[in-house]
Amino acid sequence: MKDQPIDINESSIKKYINSLRPDDLEIRKKLDFGYDYDGKTFILYEIRPVWNNPEEIQHIEYAKIRYYKSRQEWNLYWIRASLKWELYQPFPKATHIEKMITCIEEDQNGCFYG
């Protein structure tokens, strides 16, 4: 097994997502949380069955955190009803990903958790 370097930012996101996940496996079948990461962008999403077809699972994206290396900053986005990403205005930029996670948790404008 090859030693992989630990990405501290991914570790922070993973810890946050795990804090949201229900402990009960039966509840996880109806509501769960996950993320995708490509090395510079995190997409956070809910995992739910489609309402009219419970066998089909959907990922409902609710937050995007992107790192801009040239500016050395993270930008936080929320997804509009039009499915277009928009900068989260109360706190759109930070140098540490933990600040982005705190913004999502506080959700001042109800953009992430409604």
C-alpha positions as CSV (number, residue, x, y, z in Angstrom):
1,M,0.0,0.0,0.0
2,K,1.4,3.3,-1.1
3,D,1.6,6.1,1.6
4,Q,-0.8,8.9,0.6
5,P,-0.2,12.4,2.0
6,I,-3.0,13.6,4.2
7,D,-4.9,16.5,2.8
8,I,-5.8,18.6,5.9
9,N,-8.6,20.4,4.0
10,E,-10.2,17.1,3.0
11,S,-9.9,15.9,6.5
12,S,-11.8,18.9,7.8
13,I,-14.6,18.4,5.2
14,K,-14.8,14.7,6.0
15,K,-15.1,15.4,9.7
16,Y,-17.9,18.0,9.0
17,I,-19.8,15.6,6.7
18,N,-19.4,12.7,9.3
19,S,-20.9,15.0,11.9
20,L,-24.0,15.4,9.8
21,R,-24.5,11.7,9.0
22,P,-27.2,9.9,11.0
23,D,-25.9,7.1,13.2
24,D,-29.0,4.9,12.4
25,L,-28.4,3.0,9.1
26,E,-32.1,2.9,8.4
27,I,-32.2,6.7,8.5
28,R,-29.2,6.9,6.2
29,K,-31.2,5.0,3.6
30,K,-33.6,8.0,3.5
31,L,-31.1,10.9,4.2
32,D,-27.4,10.9,4.2
33,F,-24.6,13.4,3.3
34,G,-21.5,13.2,1.2
35,Y,-19.0,15.2,-0.8
36,D,-16.8,15.1,-3.9
37,Y,-13.3,16.5,-4.1
38,D,-11.1,17.0,-7.2
39,G,-8.1,18.6,-5.5
40,K,-9.4,22.2,-5.6
41,T,-13.1,22.0,-5.3
42,F,-15.4,20.4,-2.7
43,I,-19.1,19.8,-3.6
44,L,-21.2,19.0,-0.6
45,Y,-24.5,17.2,-1.1
46,E,-27.4,15.3,0.5
47,I,-28.1,11.7,-0.5
48,R,-31.8,10.9,-0.8
49,P,-34.0,8.5,-2.7
50,V,-36.1,10.1,-5.4
51,W,-39.5,10.9,-4.0
52,N,-41.5,9.0,-6.6
53,N,-38.9,6.2,-7.2
54,P,-37.3,5.2,-3.8
55,E,-35.0,2.7,-5.6
56,E,-33.2,5.6,-7.4
57,I,-30.8,7.6,-5.3
58,Q,-30.0,11.3,-6.0
59,H,-27.3,13.7,-4.8
60,I,-28.7,17.1,-4.1
61,E,-25.8,19.6,-4.1
62,Y,-26.0,22.5,-1.6
63,A,-22.5,24.0,-1.2
64,K,-19.3,24.4,-3.2
65,I,-16.0,25.4,-1.7
66,R,-13.3,26.2,-4.2
67,Y,-9.6,27.0,-3.6
68,Y,-7.9,29.6,-5.8
69,K,-4.2,29.0,-5.6
70,S,-3.2,32.3,-7.2
71,R,-5.1,34.2,-4.5
72,Q,-4.5,31.6,-1.8
73,E,-8.2,31.7,-0.7
74,W,-11.2,29.6,-0.5
75,N,-14.5,30.8,-2.0
76,L,-17.9,29.6,-0.8
77,Y,-20.8,29.1,-3.2
78,W,-24.5,28.2,-2.7
79,I,-26.7,26.8,-5.4
80,R,-29.8,28.7,-6.6
81,A,-33.1,27.2,-7.7
82,S,-31.8,27.8,-11.3
83,L,-29.0,25.3,-10.4
84,K,-26.4,28.0,-10.9
85,W,-23.7,28.5,-8.3
86,E,-23.4,31.9,-6.7
87,L,-20.9,33.4,-4.2
88,Y,-22.3,33.3,-0.7
89,Q,-22.4,37.0,0.1
90,P,-22.3,37.1,3.9
91,F,-18.9,35.5,3.9
92,P,-17.7,34.5,0.4
93,K,-13.9,34.2,1.0
94,A,-11.5,32.9,3.6
95,T,-7.9,31.7,3.8
96,H,-8.9,28.6,5.9
97,I,-11.5,26.0,5.0
98,E,-12.7,25.8,8.6
99,K,-14.2,29.3,8.3
100,M,-16.1,28.1,5.2
101,I,-17.5,25.1,7.2
102,T,-18.6,27.5,10.0
103,C,-20.4,29.7,7.5
104,I,-22.3,26.6,6.2
105,E,-23.2,25.5,9.7
106,E,-24.4,28.9,10.7
107,D,-26.3,29.4,7.4
108,Q,-27.3,33.1,8.1
109,N,-29.4,33.4,5.0
110,G,-30.9,29.9,4.9
111,C,-29.1,29.1,1.6
112,F,-27.6,25.7,2.6
113,Y,-30.1,24.1,4.8
114,G,-33.2,26.1,3.9
